[in-house]
Amino acid sequence: MEVSIADSATLLNKANNIILTAHVHPDGDALGSLFALYSFLSAQGKQVRILLDDEVPRAFYFLHGWEKVEKPEGIVHTADLLVVLDASDLERIGKVSEVIKAPILNLDHHISNVKFADYWYIDSQAAATGEIIFKIFKEVNANITPSMAEALFTAIATDCGFFRYANTSAQTLKIAAELVELGAQPHVISERLETKPRAVIEMLPKVLETLEIIDCGDAGNIATIVLNYDAITKLKDDTEGFINYPRNIDGVEIAIMFKEADDNSVRVSLRSKTADVSKLALSFGGGGHARAAGCTVAEPLDRAKTLVVEAARKQLAAGFIA
């Protein structure tokens, strides 16, 4: 059932035992939204847990609440409400869906959302799910602490490229400004996110050696980079920003990063300038935004690369833009 911001606030208020989760391969929006909502609900005296079927990337360890994240285990738990943030379908939360029995409230901004929950609020015009959480806080006159403001600013800023991407709206900038007034420090957040371990910087030239440009004529080119399993293991999946290198090449329309998870599974990150890569990701069971999306392909690396590149070629040939 579709609900409003006010309805969402009511559902959260009525529930006492709440589980929060978000999509696998969590990004800044998923994590910032989770931690801000966790802080708010905990302050109301509710029993709240965060379950994620993945690791929190080290880049986000500066956010208050990351240490509260738990992995889903085999034991099935019941709750008053399972809140799924920043996920467009149930598969995106992985094993969490198997261990929690509760009504589901889905708060999301992806245009590819399949409306899987018992209750959903989806705003595809919002730059980030963090904007939706902020609106809920405003609805109930929540006390937004500096750490909550920091988490929400991180959620919004990372999903709109620090206000450089096309999804940045006047509303996005107004919310960001208010979060700064509430204690978020953009210079501190950007410094934390841009600081990389030495191993990541040393690996970058090796990754760029895998760069391939596929000429697709007037439709624009496709650029790919590849991280094999050994590289992923060394970097502990700290690859944020690698995809921007192929995307920023003149003439490239779609950039694709392939990350080998194991012998038969590849994580794929997609970026574009005008093409709607959320449609491309959706065709492989993933999702995301028009300009930034992702999926996991259950194939060996070479096969996955062939399949995704061919699908990207067809999309460019068909002229799917958004």
C-alpha positions in Angstrom: 0.0 0.0 0.0 1.3 3.4 -0.9 1.7 5.7 2.1 2.6 9.4 2.7 5.4 10.9 4.7 2.9 11.4 7.5 1.7 7.8 7.3 5.4 6.6 7.4 6.0 8.6 10.5 2.9 7.1 12.1 4.0 3.5 11.3 7.4 4.2 12.8 5.7 5.8 15.9 3.4 2.8 16.5 6.1 0.1 16.2 8.3 -0.6 19.2 10.5 -3.5 18.0 12.0 -2.3 14.7 14.6 -3.8 12.3 16.3 -1.4 9.9 18.1 -2.6 6.7 19.2 -1.5 3.3 20.6 -2.9 0.1 23.7 -5.1 -0.2 26.9 -3.2 -1.3 25.7 -0.3 0.9 26.6 3.2 -0.3 26.6 6.6 1.5 22.9 7.1 1.0 21.9 3.6 2.4 24.3 4.0 5.4 23.6 7.6 6.2 19.9 7.0 6.1 20.2 3.9 8.3 22.3 5.6 11.0 20.2 8.8 11.1 17.0 6.8 11.5 18.6 4.4 14.0 19.6 7.4 16.2 16.1 9.0 16.0 14.2 5.8 16.8 16.6 4.8 19.6 16.1 8.2 21.2 12.4 7.4 21.3 13.1 4.4 23.6 12.3 1.9 20.9 14.1 -1.5 20.5 16.0 -1.0 17.2 18.5 -3.2 15.3 20.4 -2.7 12.1 20.9 -5.8 9.9 22.9 -5.7 6.8 23.9 -8.6 4.6 27.2 -7.0 3.8 30.2 -5.1 5.3 30.2 -1.4 6.0 32.9 0.1 3.8 35.8 1.6 5.8 35.2 5.0 4.3 32.0 5.4 6.3 33.4 4.4 9.7 33.3 8.1 10.7 29.5 8.0 10.8 28.0 7.5 14.3 26.3 4.2 14.5 28.2 2.0 12.0 29.4 -0.2 14.9 25.7 -1.1 15.5 25.4 -3.0 12.2 24.8 -6.7 12.6 24.9 -9.5 10.0 21.7 -11.6 9.5 22.0 -15.1 11.0 20.0 -18.3 10.5 17.6 -17.7 13.4 14.3 -16.2 12.3 13.2 -13.1 14.4 9.9 -11.3 14.5 9.5 -7.6 14.8 6.7 -5.0 14.7 8.2 -3.4 11.5 11.0 -4.1 9.0 12.1 -0.8 7.5 13.9 -1.3 4.1 15.8 1.8 3.1 17.2 2.7 -0.4 16.3 -0.7 -1.9 14.1 -1.1 -5.0 13.3 -4.8 -4.5 13.4 -7.5 -1.8 16.3 -9.4 -3.3 18.5 -6.3 -2.8 18.5 -6.8 1.0 19.9 -10.3 0.7 19.5 -12.8 3.6 17.8 -10.2 5.8 14.5 -11.0 4.0 14.9 -14.7 5.2 15.5 -14.1 8.9 12.9 -11.3 9.7 9.2 -11.8 9.9 7.5 -8.4 10.0 5.4 -6.0 8.0 7.7 -4.1 5.6 7.9 -0.3 5.2 10.0 0.6 2.2 11.4 4.2 1.9 13.2 4.7 -1.4 13.8 7.0 -4.3 14.7 4.6 -7.1 12.6 4.9 -10.2 13.1 1.1 -10.7 11.3 0.3 -7.4 9.0 -2.7 -7.9 6.7 -1.8 -4.9 7.4 -5.1 -3.0 6.6 -3.9 0.5 3.4 -3.9 2.6 3.8 -0.1 2.8 5.9 2.0 0.5 6.9 5.6 0.1 8.8 6.2 -3.1 9.9 9.6 -4.3 11.9 9.2 -7.5 12.4 13.0 -7.6 14.4 12.9 -4.4 18.1 13.0 -4.9 18.6 10.4 -2.1 16.7 8.4 0.4 18.3 10.7 3.0 16.0 13.4 1.8 13.0 11.2 2.6 14.3 10.5 6.1 14.8 14.3 6.6 11.2 14.9 5.6 10.0 12.4 8.1 12.1 14.0 10.8 10.6 17.4 9.9 7.1 15.9 10.0 7.5 14.9 13.6 9.6 17.9 14.7 12.5 15.5 15.5 15.5 16.8 17.4 18.1 16.4 14.6 21.5 16.1 16.4 24.8 17.0 14.7 25.6 13.3 14.2 22.2 12.7 12.6 22.8 15.8 10.4 26.2 14.5 9.4 24.7 11.1 8.4 21.9 12.7 6.4 24.3 15.1 4.7 26.5 12.2 3.7 23.5 10.3 2.4 22.4 13.1 0.2 25.8 14.4 -0.9 27.2 11.0 -2.0 24.1 10.2 -4.0 24.3 13.4 -6.0 28.0 13.6 -6.4 28.4 16.4 -3.9 25.7 18.4 -5.8 27.2 17.9 -9.2 24.9 15.3 -10.7 21.6 15.9 -12.6 19.5 14.7 -9.6 20.5 17.8 -7.6 17.5 20.0 -7.1 16.8 23.2 -5.4 15.1 21.2 -2.7 18.3 19.1 -2.3 20.4 22.2 -1.8 17.9 23.7 0.7 17.9 20.5 2.8 21.7 20.3 2.7 21.9 23.9 3.9 19.6 23.2 6.8 21.7 20.1 7.7 24.8 22.3 7.8 23.0 24.7 10.2 22.2 21.6 12.3 25.8 20.6 12.6 26.9 18.8 9.4 30.4 19.8 8.3 30.8 19.3 4.6 34.6 19.8 4.6 35.0 17.1 7.3 32.7 14.7 5.5 34.4 15.2 2.1 37.9 14.8 3.7 36.9 11.5 5.4 35.4 10.1 2.2 38.3 11.2 -0.1 41.0 9.8 2.2 42.1 6.4 0.8 44.4 3.7 2.2 47.8 3.5 0.4 46.9 0.1 -1.0 43.9 1.7 -2.9 46.1 4.4 -4.5 48.7 1.8 -5.4 46.1 -0.4 -7.0 44.6 2.3 -9.2 47.2 2.2 -12.0 46.8 -1.5 -12.2 43.1 -1.2 -12.5 43.4 1.5 -15.2 45.6 -0.9 -17.2 42.4 -3.0 -17.7 40.7 0.0 -19.4 38.9 -0.9 -22.6 37.0 1.5 -24.9 34.3 0.1 -27.1 33.4 2.2 -30.1 29.7 2.5 -30.5 29.7 5.2 -33.2 27.6 8.3 -32.8 25.7 6.8 -29.8 28.8 7.3 -27.7 31.4 4.8 -26.5 31.4 2.2 -23.7 34.4 2.1 -21.3 35.1 -0.8 -19.0 37.5 -1.5 -16.1 38.0 -4.8 -14.3 39.0 -5.7 -10.7 39.7 -9.4 -10.3 39.2 -11.3 -7.1 42.8 -10.8 -5.9 42.4 -7.0 -6.3 39.1 -7.0 -4.5 40.6 -9.0 -1.6 43.5 -6.6 -1.2 41.3 -3.6 -1.3 38.6 -5.0 0.9 36.2 -3.7 -1.7 37.3 -0.1 -1.1 36.9 0.9 -4.7 34.7 4.0 -4.4 35.5 6.5 -7.2 37.3 4.1 -9.5 34.3 4.1 -11.9 34.6 7.9 -12.4 37.9 7.5 -14.3 36.3 5.7 -17.3 33.1 7.8 -17.1 35.1 11.0 -17.4 36.8 10.1 -20.7 35.7 12.3 -23.6 33.2 10.4 -25.8 32.3 7.8 -23.3 28.6 7.4 -22.7 28.4 4.4 -20.4 31.2 3.4 -18.0 31.2 -0.1 -16.5 33.3 -1.5 -13.6 33.4 -5.3 -13.2 34.4 -6.6 -9.7 34.9 -10.3 -9.4 33.2 -11.5 -6.2 34.0 -15.2 -6.8 34.4 -17.7 -9.7 30.8 -17.4 -10.7 29.7 -14.0 -9.5 30.5 -10.4 -10.6 29.4 -7.1 -9.1 28.8 -4.5 -11.8 28.8 -0.8 -11.4 27.3 1.4 -14.1 27.6 5.1 -14.8 26.4 7.3 -17.7 26.1 10.8 -19.0 22.7 10.6 -20.7 21.7 6.9 -20.9 19.4 5.4 -18.3 21.6 2.7 -16.9 19.0 1.8 -14.3 17.2 0.0 -17.1 20.4 -1.9 -18.0 20.9 -2.9 -14.3 17.3 -3.9 -14.0 17.7 -6.3 -16.9 20.3 -8.2 -14.8 18.3 -8.1 -11.6 19.8 -4.9 -10.2 18.6 -1.3 -10.1 19.5 2.2 -9.3 19.4 5.6 -10.8 19.3 6.8 -14.4 23.0 7.9 -14.2 24.3 5.4 -11.6 23.2 1.8 -11.1 24.5 -1.6 -10.3 23.8 -5.3 -10.4 25.3 -8.7 -9.7 25.7 -11.2 -12.5 25.9 -14.9 -11.6 28.5 -15.8 -14.2 32.3 -16.0 -14.5 34.0 -12.7 -15.1 34.6 -13.0 -18.8 31.1 -14.2 -19.5 29.5 -11.5 -17.3 31.6 -8.8 -19.1 30.4 -10.1 -22.5 26.8 -10.1 -21.5 26.7 -6.7 -19.9 28.7 -5.0 -22.6 26.5 -6.4 -25.3 23.4 -5.2 -23.4 24.9 -1.8 -23.1 25.7 -1.8 -26.9 22.0 -2.6 -27.6 20.8 0.1 -25.3 23.0 2.8 -26.9 21.9 1.6 -30.4 18.2 1.9 -29.3 18.8 5.4 -28.0 17.5 4.8 -24.5 18.2 8.1 -22.6 16.6 9.8 -19.7 
